[in-house]
Amino acid sequence: MEQRRVSIFLKLVYPLVNRMRARWICSRGSRFFIYGKLDPVKVALIIREKDEEKKLIYDAYTKYGVNALTLEHVIDFEYNMHIPHNRIHRVMKSLGVARDEPRKRVRKKWVR
């Protein structure tokens, strides 16, 4: 509500005040309000990837040798810990035991 009062006082539109506030927070060094540089969701995902998870995923992969979707259920059942399959696949790619499927990549925009 404070931003609404600021926008009325400065005679600016509300979204512009929000953007100015986000830039101000960014200049103060806040980790989750990085405006225009990194997505806060990606920052949170990078923080969540812990070494214990990487070790757990690698151990489960060497024991069973299955894909990320199956490993999700195996880790849920055996280790009582839920890790999403997309995060498991990202860790497996960083460890070098999985690769990107070329057919599943996002298509490039057609340019004439």
C-alpha positions in Angstrom: 0.0 0.0 0.0 2.9 2.3 0.6 3.9 2.1 -3.0 0.4 3.1 -4.1 0.8 6.3 -1.9 4.2 7.0 -3.4 2.9 6.7 -6.9 0.1 9.1 -6.2 2.5 11.6 -4.5 5.0 11.5 -7.3 2.2 11.4 -10.0 3.7 8.2 -11.5 2.1 5.0 -12.6 2.1 2.2 -10.1 4.2 -0.4 -12.2 6.9 2.2 -12.7 7.2 2.7 -8.9 7.4 -1.1 -8.5 10.3 -1.3 -11.0 12.1 1.6 -9.3 11.7 -0.2 -6.0 13.0 -3.5 -7.4 16.1 -1.6 -8.8 16.6 0.0 -5.5 16.5 -3.3 -3.7 18.9 -4.7 -6.3 21.4 -1.9 -5.6 21.2 -2.7 -1.9 22.5 -6.2 -2.7 19.4 -8.3 -1.9 19.7 -11.8 -3.2 16.1 -12.5 -4.2 15.2 -9.2 -5.9 17.8 -9.2 -8.7 16.2 -7.0 -11.3 17.2 -7.7 -14.9 20.2 -10.0 -14.1 19.0 -13.3 -12.7 15.7 -14.9 -12.1 15.0 -15.3 -8.4 13.6 -18.8 -9.0 16.9 -19.9 -10.5 18.9 -18.4 -7.7 16.8 -20.4 -5.2 17.3 -23.6 -7.2 21.0 -23.1 -7.2 21.1 -22.6 -3.5 19.0 -25.7 -2.9 21.4 -28.0 -4.7 23.4 -29.3 -1.9 26.4 -31.6 -1.8 24.5 -34.2 0.2 21.8 -34.4 -2.6 24.5 -34.7 -5.2 26.1 -37.6 -3.3 22.8 -39.2 -2.7 21.8 -39.0 -6.4 25.1 -40.4 -7.6 25.0 -43.3 -5.1 21.4 -44.2 -6.1 22.4 -43.9 -9.8 25.4 -46.2 -9.4 23.4 -48.7 -7.5 20.3 -48.8 -9.8 21.5 -47.2 -13.1 18.1 -45.9 -14.0 16.8 -42.5 -15.4 15.8 -39.5 -13.3 12.1 -40.2 -13.2 12.6 -43.7 -11.8 15.3 -42.3 -9.4 12.8 -39.9 -8.0 10.6 -42.8 -6.8 13.6 -44.9 -5.7 15.0 -42.0 -3.5 11.5 -41.3 -2.2 11.1 -44.9 -1.1 14.6 -45.9 0.0 16.0 -42.7 1.5 12.7 -41.0 2.6 13.7 -37.8 0.8 11.8 -36.2 -2.1 13.8 -34.6 -4.9 12.0 -33.6 -8.1 13.1 -35.5 -11.2 14.1 -32.3 -13.1 16.5 -31.4 -10.4 17.8 -35.0 -10.4 18.4 -34.8 -14.1 20.2 -31.5 -13.8 22.5 -32.9 -11.1 23.1 -36.0 -13.3 24.0 -33.8 -16.2 26.5 -31.9 -14.0 28.0 -35.2 -12.9 28.3 -36.3 -16.5 26.1 -39.4 -16.3 23.2 -37.9 -18.3 22.9 -35.8 -21.4 20.5 -33.5 -23.1 18.0 -35.0 -25.6 18.4 -33.0 -28.8 14.7 -33.6 -29.7 13.5 -32.2 -26.5 15.2 -28.8 -26.7 13.3 -25.6 -27.3 13.0 -24.8 -31.0 14.8 -21.8 -32.3 12.7 -19.0 -33.7 12.5 -19.0 -37.4 14.3 -16.1 -39.0 14.1 -15.4 -42.7 
